[in-house]
Amino acid sequence: MSDGPPGVSIPPAAGVLAPTSVRGTTETARNPSPYPMSSIRILGLFTLAASLACGQVFIDFENITAGDQPSDFLAAYGIASITSSGGGTAIRVYDYGSEPIIVVPSGTKAFLPSGGLYPSPAGYFTTTLTFATPVTYFSFTKIAEQTIPGHPSLTYGIAGWRAQAFDESGGLVDTAGIGLSGGLDFPSPTPNVEFTLAGSSYISSVVFTVNYNYMSSAGSVGIDNFQFAPVPEPTSGAVLAGVAALAGAWLIRRRRSKAA
């Protein structure tokens, strides 16, 4: 597993060696190679670069300070901007560590899109995630609730919500949601529920809509574990392929010169 920005992991592409497989003497002893170790490291670096170019991005928010966030706080992760409308609460990262009945998929922090706040405002609030480059899919996980010893069963609800994915022309790609029209989504039991947006077109933006009314006890919905895969740029793939071919040719030439 290679490291991206804080809170992001980018797994190697299928069939590609992880960085640990191209360094250290243990691996060399198990798989003897005619190439010197420095050459193996060079090939490993090119392999790692290719995996990063084709990798998935995973955001669990654990390394982001809790609180209200600026619109570009996920720019380093490939989400160029996050904006809201409707006059609701600010977009924020919330730490559920002090709330034992809430189960966050990864750690204790989650993302809260814009929502309502008791006693006002109430109504519909939207939060738009715009990607720096189109992505092939977008998935997220909704926080869940659990009954703790001595605590009665939970019967209250959170705000109804919907997530929609759009392509670069504004066409709807996919949608998911619970209770948007009624403004009420009853608590989800553990384990946490994952939703994936995908379709025949690439996704350029995702819009979360929250409907908060006074029947619900929470003005927004906690979501976590953003995951998406940027569409590889053709020029990037061509450059990586060209560099890899040059590296391979250099290694072959070096091997032949040593054999001579």
N, C-alpha and C positions, 0 to 999 in steps of 0.2 A: 504494500500500500504506500503510495508516494504522497508527499505532503504538498498541499496548495496553500492558499491564504489561511489565516487562523479560522478554525471551525470548518474547513473544507478538506475532504480527502478525494483524491482522484485515482481510482483503481486502474491498474494496467488493462489495456484492451485484451480481449480473449486471444490466447495463443501467444502472448508477448511475455517475455521473461520479466519478473519483478527485479528491482535493483539489487536485492540481496543475492540473486542467483548469478551475479556477474562480478562479485567481489569476494575476497578472502581466499585463503589457501585451502580450506576444507573442500570447497566446491571443485577446485582444480585437481586435488588429489583423487576425488571421486570420479571425475570426468577428465582424464588427461587430454591435453590439447597441444597441437604442434605450435600454436601461437603463444608468444610471451604474454604474461598477465596484463601488461599495459595495453596490448592490442585488444584483449578481451574486454577490458574496461572501456576502451573507446567504442567498441561495438555495443556495449551495454548502454552507454550514454545515448547513442543514436536510437536504440530500441526504446529507452525510457522517453526520449523526446517524442517518438511516434505515439507511444501510449498516452502521453499527456495531451497530444493534439486530438486524440480520438476518445479521451476519457470522459467519465461522468463527473458531475459536480455534486457534492453533498454538503449541505449546510445544516448544522444542528444548533447554532446560536450560542453554544456554551462559552465561547471566547469573546462574545460581544457584551459590553457593559449593559446591564438592564436599564430601561428608561425610554423616554421619547427619543426618536431617531430622525436624522435628516434624510432627505429623499434619496441621497446617494450612498447610504451606509452599506449597501451590498454591491457597490460598483466593482470592488475588487474580486467579487465572486462571479461576475458575468451578468448581474442584474443592474442595468444602467441607472434606473431610477424607480422609486416607489412613491406614488402620489395618491392623494385621497380627495374625495369630494363629498358634499352633503353636510358639512359642518359638524362632523362627529369628533370623537377623540383622536388624538395624534397616533400615528403608527408607532409601535413600540415593541421592545423586547421585554418580556415579563418573566420574573423569577418566581416559580411556584414552590420553591424550597420550603417555605413556611406553611404550605397548605397540604397536609398529609393525605387528604382525600383525592388530590389531583395526581394523576400519573402522566408524566411527560415521557415520550418515547426515548429521548436521549438526555440524560442529566436532569436538570430542573428548569431550564429556560425554554421559552417558546415565543413565537411571533404572534402579535395581536394586530390584526388589521383594524382600520378605523371602525368605531362602533358608537353605541349610545352610552349614556351615563345617567343613572337615576338621580333626580326625577326628570331631567331633560339634558340633552335632546333625545327624542325618540324618532324612529322612522328608518329610512333606508340610507346606508352609508357604503360608499365604494372605495376600494383600494386597488390601484393598478400597478402591477409589476411589469416593467418593460425591459426586455432582454437586450444586451449589447449586440448579440447576433441571434438569429432564430435557433430554436431548440427542437429536437425531435419529439420530446415528451416533457411533461412536468408532473412530478408526484409530490405529495405531502401527506403528513399524518396528523389526525386530529387527536388532541389530548383526551384522555379517558378519566373516569372517576372510579374509585373503589370504596367499599364500605370498610371502615376501620373498626377494630373491636370496641364495642360499646356505643358505636355511632349508628343511628337509625338508617334505614334504607333511604337513599336519596330519591326525591321525587320532583325536585325543581328542575327547571330547564335553562338552557343558555339561548342566546339569540339565534334565530333561524339564519341560515347562510347559504350562499351559492358561490361556486368557483367556475369561471368560464375562460376558455382559452381561445385566442383569436390569432389569425394569420396576419401577415404584413398588410393585406388589403382590407382588414377589418372583418373578414369572414369568420363565422363561428366554427371552431375546430371541434370542441368537445365541452361538456358541462357536467358538473357534479354538485350535489348540495343536499341539505336536509332542512325542511320546515321553513323555507324562505317566505312563502305566502302567508303563513300563520304567525311568523315571527317567533317560533319556538322550536328548539331542538333539545329533546330530553337528553340527559346525560348518557354518554356512551360507556358501557361497562368495559373493563379490561378484557382482552388486550386492545391497544390502540388501533383505530381503523385507518387504513391507508387508502388514499384516492389517487388515481392516475388519470391525467388528461392527455389524450393523444388522438390523432386522426390522420386523414390523408394529406393534410398540409402541415408545414412546419409552423411552430408556435412562436409568435413575436411578442405577445403580451398575455398576461393572466389577470383577470379582474375578479376580486373577491367582493361580494355584496353581502352586507349584514343588515338584517331587519330586527331592530331592537324595539321591544315594547315592554310594558310594565309587568307582563306575566312572567317574563324571564328574569332570572336573578343576576345574570352576567350580561354586560353590554356588548360583548364581542365573543369571538370564538378562538381559543388557543390552537395554533397549528405549529407543526414542527417538521424537522427532517425534510427540507426542500431537496429535491433531487432532479437533475435534468442533464441532458446531453446536448451541448452545442453542435450545430451542423458543421462538420469540418469544411474549411474553405479549400476549394480546389487548388489554389496557388500554394497553400501551406502543405498539402499532401504532395504536390509535385516537387516542392523544394526538399522536403524530407526524403522523398524517394531518390532524388538526384544525389543528395548528400550521402545517403546510405550506399548507393551504387559506387560512388567515388571511394568511400571508405572500404568497401569490399574489394574493389580493384586494387587499392593500395596494399591491403593485407595479402592478396594473392601475389602481387609483385614482390613484396617483401619476403614472402615464403620462398618464392622461386630463387631470389637472389641469394638467400641463405643456403638453399640446397645446392646451388652452383658453387 
